[in-house]
Amino acid sequence: MDERGAKTFVGNNQELGSPPDRELSNAGRCAKYALWSFLAAAAAVSCLMQWGGSLLISSDPMPAGVDAAVVLQGSVLGEKARVGGAARLLQQGTASRIVLSVPKESYWGRPIAPIAYAYVEKTYGQAMAERTDFCTTGPEVDSTEQEAQALAGCIRDHGWKSIAVVTSDYHTRRAGIIWRKTLRQEHLPVDLWIQGVLDPEFHAKGWWRERRSAKTWLMEFTKLLWTLTVG
């Protein structure tokens, strides 16, 4: 091989690189990709831990007055907190009436509305109980959307033009999306505000530290994603 041929061979070999060099280069790129992926995942987890609770919450500033404060169904502790929030709106003069969404009957066939009335009367007094209405739902109602559809008829029958939907704070963002959509579909010209109350089963700050709060966040976040993408 002459001198020119030798130089060409060396140059091509340097340009292409030997197999070990290429393997080291690929390994370096993989390591860098893995590092950046880990940092991105760590940042995402940190953001969720810091602000994840706020993703679920979206309460509206309340107006001077609404025709009714509609309390959505929830767990035992959550329902008591929601009724309490609606009672405060009534006491402040923000709401003219309270509306409780309740199942028509219990598991054992007993009507729920009289039991709920007795609870309101005992807890908040007869005057407030007399300003409380009940919208009953059937056994087929097991979601926020179905409850909104069922209560739309009750709202129409009473002729209310402005309502505040009272629910747990972690449920407010999804409830707002669903209720506004339902009112449009039902062609109900009703002004709507979403009012969140603190729920003893969920703490937005440090939600991951408690099993119940973490479980509530995971379920509600999954439902919110479903509502935004599919529902």
C-alpha positions as CSV (number, residue, x, y, z in Angstrom):
1,M,0.0,0.0,0.0
2,D,1.5,3.3,-1.0
3,E,1.5,6.4,1.3
4,R,-1.6,7.9,-0.2
5,G,-3.6,4.7,0.3
6,A,-2.4,4.4,3.9
7,K,-3.5,8.0,4.6
8,T,-6.9,7.3,3.1
9,F,-7.4,4.1,5.1
10,V,-6.4,5.9,8.4
11,G,-8.7,8.8,7.6
12,N,-11.7,6.6,6.8
13,N,-11.1,4.6,10.0
14,Q,-11.0,7.7,12.1
15,E,-14.1,9.1,10.5
16,L,-16.2,6.0,11.0
17,G,-14.8,5.2,14.4
18,S,-14.1,1.8,15.7
19,P,-16.9,-0.4,17.1
20,P,-15.9,0.1,20.8
21,D,-15.9,3.9,20.3
22,R,-19.4,3.8,18.8
23,E,-20.6,1.6,21.7
24,L,-19.2,4.0,24.2
25,S,-20.9,6.9,22.4
26,N,-24.3,5.1,22.4
27,A,-23.9,4.2,26.1
28,G,-23.2,7.8,26.9
29,R,-26.3,9.0,25.0
30,C,-28.4,6.4,26.8
31,A,-27.1,7.4,30.2
32,K,-27.8,11.1,29.4
33,Y,-31.3,10.3,28.3
34,A,-31.9,8.2,31.4
35,L,-30.6,11.0,33.6
36,W,-32.8,13.6,32.0
37,S,-35.8,11.3,32.1
38,F,-35.2,10.7,35.8
39,L,-34.9,14.4,36.5
40,A,-38.1,15.2,34.6
41,A,-40.0,12.5,36.4
42,A,-38.7,13.7,39.8
43,A,-39.7,17.3,38.9
44,A,-43.2,16.1,37.9
45,V,-43.6,14.2,41.1
46,S,-42.4,17.1,43.1
47,C,-44.9,19.4,41.4
48,L,-47.8,17.0,42.1
49,M,-46.8,16.8,45.7
50,Q,-46.7,20.6,46.0
51,W,-49.6,21.6,43.9
52,G,-51.5,18.4,43.1
53,G,-54.3,19.2,45.5
54,S,-54.9,22.6,43.8
55,L,-55.5,20.8,40.4
56,L,-58.8,19.5,41.7
57,I,-60.0,22.7,43.3
58,S,-61.8,25.5,41.4
59,S,-64.4,27.5,43.5
60,D,-66.1,30.5,42.1
61,P,-66.4,33.9,44.0
62,M,-69.9,34.0,45.2
63,P,-72.3,36.7,44.0
64,A,-74.5,38.8,46.3
65,G,-77.3,36.3,46.1
66,V,-78.6,33.1,44.5
67,D,-82.0,31.5,44.4
68,A,-80.7,28.2,45.9
69,A,-77.6,26.4,47.2
70,V,-77.7,22.9,45.8
71,V,-75.9,20.3,48.0
72,L,-74.5,17.3,46.1
73,Q,-74.5,13.8,47.5
74,G,-71.3,12.5,49.1
75,S,-69.9,10.3,51.9
76,V,-71.2,10.7,55.4
77,L,-68.5,13.1,56.5
78,G,-68.4,14.9,53.2
79,E,-72.2,15.3,53.2
80,K,-72.2,16.9,56.6
81,A,-69.5,19.3,55.5
82,R,-71.4,20.2,52.4
83,V,-74.7,20.8,54.2
84,G,-72.8,23.0,56.7
85,G,-71.4,25.0,53.8
86,A,-74.9,25.5,52.3
87,A,-76.2,26.5,55.7
88,R,-73.6,29.2,56.0
89,L,-74.7,30.6,52.6
90,L,-78.3,30.7,53.8
91,Q,-77.3,32.3,57.1
92,Q,-75.3,35.0,55.3
93,G,-78.2,35.8,53.0
94,T,-76.3,34.6,50.0
95,A,-78.7,31.8,49.2
96,S,-82.5,32.1,49.5
97,R,-83.0,28.3,50.0
98,I,-81.0,25.1,50.5
99,V,-81.6,22.2,48.1
100,L,-80.4,18.7,49.2
101,S,-79.9,16.0,46.6
102,V,-80.8,12.8,48.3
103,P,-81.6,9.2,47.2
104,K,-85.3,8.5,47.1
105,E,-84.9,5.7,49.7
106,S,-82.3,3.9,51.8
107,Y,-81.0,0.4,51.3
108,W,-83.8,-0.8,53.5
109,G,-86.6,1.0,51.6
110,R,-87.0,3.9,54.0
111,P,-87.5,7.4,52.4
112,I,-84.5,9.6,52.9
113,A,-86.1,13.1,52.7
114,P,-87.8,12.9,56.1
115,I,-84.6,11.7,57.7
116,A,-82.7,14.5,56.1
117,Y,-85.3,17.1,57.1
118,A,-85.0,15.9,60.8
119,Y,-81.2,16.2,60.6
120,V,-81.4,19.8,59.3
121,E,-84.0,20.8,61.9
122,K,-82.0,19.3,64.8
123,T,-78.7,20.7,63.6
124,Y,-79.6,24.1,62.3
125,G,-83.1,24.8,63.6
126,Q,-86.6,24.7,62.3
127,A,-86.4,28.0,60.5
128,M,-83.6,26.7,58.3
129,A,-85.3,23.3,57.8
130,E,-88.4,25.2,56.5
131,R,-86.2,26.8,53.8
132,T,-84.8,23.5,52.7
133,D,-86.0,21.6,49.6
134,F,-85.2,18.0,48.6
135,C,-84.5,16.7,45.1
136,T,-84.6,12.9,45.1
137,T,-82.7,10.7,42.8
138,G,-83.2,7.1,41.7
139,P,-81.0,4.1,42.3
140,E,-79.5,4.5,38.8
141,V,-77.7,7.7,39.7
142,D,-74.1,6.9,40.6
143,S,-72.0,9.6,39.1
144,T,-71.8,13.4,39.1
145,E,-73.1,13.7,35.6
146,Q,-76.1,11.5,36.3
147,E,-76.8,13.5,39.4
148,A,-76.6,16.8,37.5
149,Q,-79.0,15.4,34.9
150,A,-81.5,14.3,37.6
151,L,-81.3,17.6,39.5
152,A,-81.7,19.7,36.3
153,G,-85.4,18.7,36.2
154,C,-85.8,19.7,39.8
155,I,-84.2,23.1,39.1
156,R,-86.5,23.6,36.1
157,D,-89.6,22.7,38.2
158,H,-88.8,25.2,40.9
159,G,-88.0,27.9,38.3
160,W,-84.6,28.8,39.9
161,K,-82.5,31.2,37.7
162,S,-79.3,31.2,39.8
163,I,-77.8,28.4,41.9
164,A,-74.6,27.6,43.8
165,V,-73.6,24.0,43.7
166,V,-72.0,23.1,47.0
167,T,-69.6,20.2,47.1
168,S,-66.3,19.1,48.6
169,D,-63.3,21.3,47.6
170,Y,-61.6,18.4,45.8
171,H,-64.7,17.8,43.7
172,T,-65.2,21.4,42.5
173,R,-63.2,21.5,39.3
174,R,-64.8,18.4,37.9
175,A,-68.3,19.3,39.2
176,G,-68.0,22.7,37.5
177,I,-67.2,21.2,34.1
178,I,-70.0,18.6,34.3
179,W,-72.7,21.0,35.6
180,R,-72.0,23.7,33.0
181,K,-72.1,21.0,30.3
182,T,-75.3,19.5,31.6
183,L,-77.1,22.9,31.9
184,R,-76.2,23.6,28.3
185,Q,-77.5,20.2,27.1
186,E,-80.7,20.7,29.1
187,H,-81.1,24.2,27.7
188,L,-81.5,25.6,31.2
189,P,-80.7,29.3,31.3
190,V,-79.4,29.2,34.9
191,D,-76.5,31.2,36.3
192,L,-74.1,28.8,38.1
193,W,-71.5,29.1,40.7
194,I,-69.4,26.3,42.3
195,Q,-68.8,26.6,46.0
196,G,-66.3,24.3,47.6
197,V,-66.1,23.4,51.3
198,L,-63.3,21.8,53.3
199,D,-63.8,18.0,53.4
200,P,-62.5,16.1,56.5
201,E,-61.6,13.3,54.1
202,F,-59.2,15.3,52.0
203,H,-56.4,17.8,52.8
204,A,-55.1,19.6,49.7
205,K,-51.8,20.5,51.3
206,G,-49.7,17.4,51.9
207,W,-52.4,15.2,50.4
208,W,-49.9,12.4,49.9
209,R,-49.1,12.1,53.6
210,E,-52.5,10.6,54.5
211,R,-53.9,7.4,53.1
212,R,-57.5,8.7,52.8
213,S,-56.4,11.9,51.2
214,A,-54.1,10.1,48.8
215,K,-56.8,7.7,47.8
216,T,-59.3,10.5,47.3
217,W,-56.8,12.5,45.2
218,L,-56.0,9.5,43.0
219,M,-59.6,8.6,42.3
220,E,-60.7,12.2,41.7
221,F,-57.7,13.0,39.5
222,T,-58.4,9.9,37.4
223,K,-62.1,11.0,37.0
224,L,-61.0,14.5,36.1
225,L,-58.7,13.3,33.4
226,W,-61.6,11.1,32.1
227,T,-63.9,14.1,32.1
228,L,-61.5,16.3,30.2
229,T,-60.5,13.7,27.6
230,V,-63.5,11.4,27.1
231,G,-66.5,12.7,29.0
